[in-house]
Amino acid sequence: MSSDQPNTANQKASDSHRLDTKLITSGRPNGQRALAPTLYPSTTFTSPTVDDGRRMATDPTEAEFYTRYGNPTIAAFEEAMAELEGAEASRAFSSGMGAISAIVLGLCSSGDHIVTQRQLYAGTQLLFQTVCPRFGIDVTFVDATEPGAFADAVRPGKTMVVFAETPANPRLDLVDLDELGAIAGPITVVDSTFAPPLVQRPLDHGVALSLHSATKAIGGHNDATLGVISGSRELLNWLWGFAVLQGANAAPFDAMNGLRGLRTLGVRLERQSATAQVLAEALSEHPAVADVRYPGLPSHPQYDLAKRQMRLFGGLLTFDLKDGLTAGRHFVEATQLARLATSLGGPETLVTHPASTTHVGLLPEEMAAAGITEGTVRMSVGLEHVDDLTADVLSALTGCAS
Ligand SMILES: *Cc1c(COP(=O)(O)O)cnc(C)c1O
């Protein structure tokens, strides 16, 4: 990997190792001689004295009081994530949605306003559309690919959170992180699930909070349901106060697998990005395909922005089949290596057909606003050999031509 790595502005001068190395060295508690993460399943820990117990119950950095507050296995994962994100602190959650609901419900009150974008992970979108109104939180959805759209929608004194996702589900539209980070007043948040720390670090652009569904690339093996938020100590302490009441804390076993996943994140991302680039180019030339979206293709409407803020273009790509619903359904059932399943970032290549799965709950106009057609297929490229995957995709496309 190249040594002229961007996105390291707020790295400590003493702390000169590259992110690829930090993936290996981070999250190892002082004095621990075991190389693999240590699992502490214990839900509770003894206190030496009553005074110690009281102090521990109110200290967000305490890892040995009660597991809903903190836990040594979870703390090791959080420490690694904070280091990799260039953050003061991180907090792990039971899932990506656990992290997102903590941000929304932990930071916003009745009467507050949120600005977010139209293209979002479907769960996040439903949270904004159905849960927020019940709590009197007003949400504005903007086209985040329009320059200045977020800033223009901010209501001074009212807008508490500006929530972005980049690259965004499912068409891989991008948000300009420098522009987002420059918004003053509200707390700026990026769901960076599609772009782990090696690809982009939102905090380096002035964004306040970066979050991941670590269920995806960070865990990386489809065996951990996990979320994580990183940012300033002050904001994370506030979120901790809400999180211990929300109860969506990470399970120690999942945090252990999250930390295990980080060790190989670098090589996995490089392989997945390289294969995705080849597949995106092959799909672009195929007669059954109407449109391919991949940040590494010059045809991506925000290719220049992708080159500016992403170090790798990632393993996700989205394409539209000319023949709509029939072709989309045929394709995801016809691939043999690429499996039909909802998730991303793991070793196995997965395909989804959003119109009949993740986005099935949306109204037709909402689907259109989210950039989904009936022939849209999303692919999460895994670790299989690029030639085998290309052959699989081309063979499945044979039955899709109109
Ligand atoms: C999967 C996903 C989530 C939700 O994460 P869970 O771990 O499934 O709760 C949120 N945002 C994005 C972009 C995702 O891909």
The ligand as an ORCA input file, in Angstrom:
! r2SCAN-3c Opt
* xyz 0 1
  C     -26.037     -2.720      7.793
  C     -26.023     -1.246      7.860
  C     -26.539     -0.567      8.970
  C     -27.189     -1.288     10.119
  O     -26.272     -2.106     10.770
  P     -26.733     -3.395     11.629
  O     -25.452     -3.877     12.211
  O     -27.377     -4.343     10.677
  O     -27.709     -2.894     12.630
  C     -26.459      0.811      8.985
  N     -25.916      1.505      7.961
  C     -25.411      0.889      6.871
  C     -24.826      1.709      5.781
  C     -25.455     -0.505      6.786
  O     -24.967     -1.109      5.700
*
